[in-house]
Amino acid sequence: MIVKNSQANAMHKRMHLITAKMLHTQEIKIYEGVTIEEEVRRLLQSVAFAIRTANSLVTKHSPAQSV
């Protein structure tokens, strides 16, 4: 395997670890009138927001700023 951009790969791996950690620590409560799909979508939206706004220690920018 040839690593073309190790910093980008590290950022990508870190985002996956953050996503997994955030989803593992969430408590899913299904209220009346709310489906499991809606609750999972809400959780994924909160994780996506956290990733987009988190600053990288390497680049000093958030993933949203590097696009």
Kinemage of the C-alpha trace (Angstrom):
@kinemage 1
@onewidth
@group {chain A} dominant
@subgroup {mainchain}
@vectorlist {calphas} color= white
{ca met a 1} P 0.000 0.000 0.000
{ca ile a 2} L 1.350 3.412 -0.966
{ca val a 3} L 0.432 6.318 1.280
{ca lys a 4} L 0.001 9.405 -0.871
{ca asn a 5} L -1.021 11.883 1.803
{ca ser a 6} L -0.446 10.630 5.328
{ca gln a 7} L -1.836 13.776 6.988
{ca ala a 8} L -5.105 13.489 5.075
{ca asn a 9} L -5.335 9.807 5.947
{ca ala a 10} L -4.758 10.614 9.616
{ca met a 11} L -7.526 13.229 9.557
{ca his a 12} L -9.884 10.774 7.880
{ca lys a 13} L -9.088 8.053 10.421
{ca arg a 14} L -9.556 10.496 13.294
{ca met a 15} L -12.989 11.527 12.007
{ca his a 16} L -14.050 7.879 11.925
{ca leu a 17} L -12.819 7.366 15.499
{ca ile a 18} L -14.674 10.468 16.693
{ca thr a 19} L -17.856 9.299 14.961
{ca ala a 20} L -17.636 5.842 16.529
{ca lys a 21} L -16.895 7.246 19.988
{ca met a 22} L -19.785 9.717 19.839
{ca leu a 23} L -22.250 7.084 18.641
{ca his a 24} L -21.135 4.613 21.326
{ca thr a 25} L -21.732 7.134 24.091
{ca gln a 26} L -25.187 8.236 22.930
{ca glu a 27} L -28.259 7.008 24.741
{ca ile a 28} L -31.133 6.267 22.390
{ca lys a 29} L -34.559 7.074 23.759
{ca ile a 30} L -37.541 6.529 21.510
{ca tyr a 31} L -40.436 8.741 22.479
{ca glu a 32} L -44.020 8.337 21.358
{ca gly a 33} L -44.423 9.476 17.770
{ca val a 34} L -40.692 9.209 16.978
{ca thr a 35} L -39.344 6.358 14.863
{ca ile a 36} L -35.951 4.719 15.250
{ca glu a 37} L -34.954 6.105 11.831
{ca glu a 38} L -35.661 9.660 12.976
{ca glu a 39} L -33.648 9.150 16.155
{ca val a 40} L -30.667 7.677 14.275
{ca arg a 41} L -30.825 10.550 11.773
{ca arg a 42} L -30.795 13.040 14.651
{ca leu a 43} L -27.764 11.334 16.203
{ca leu a 44} L -25.872 11.283 12.900
{ca gln a 45} L -26.638 14.961 12.323
{ca ser a 46} L -25.200 15.869 15.720
{ca val a 47} L -22.057 13.806 15.034
{ca ala a 48} L -21.667 15.382 11.575
{ca phe a 49} L -21.979 18.870 13.086
{ca ala a 50} L -19.319 18.075 15.695
{ca ile a 51} L -16.927 16.811 13.025
{ca arg a 52} L -17.493 19.814 10.746
{ca thr a 53} L -16.803 22.280 13.543
{ca ala a 54} L -13.869 20.543 15.297
{ca asn a 55} L -10.467 22.121 14.629
{ca ser a 56} L -7.604 19.854 13.615
{ca leu a 57} L -4.423 20.044 15.676
{ca val a 58} L -2.349 19.500 12.527
{ca thr a 59} L -3.880 21.986 10.102
{ca lys a 60} L -5.468 24.378 12.647
{ca his a 61} L -8.634 24.388 10.515
{ca ser a 62} L -11.921 22.551 10.713
{ca pro a 63} L -12.785 20.050 7.974
{ca ala a 64} L -15.400 22.492 6.683
{ca gln a 65} L -12.734 25.180 6.221
{ca ser a 66} L -10.415 22.865 4.268
{ca val a 67} L -12.972 22.225 1.538
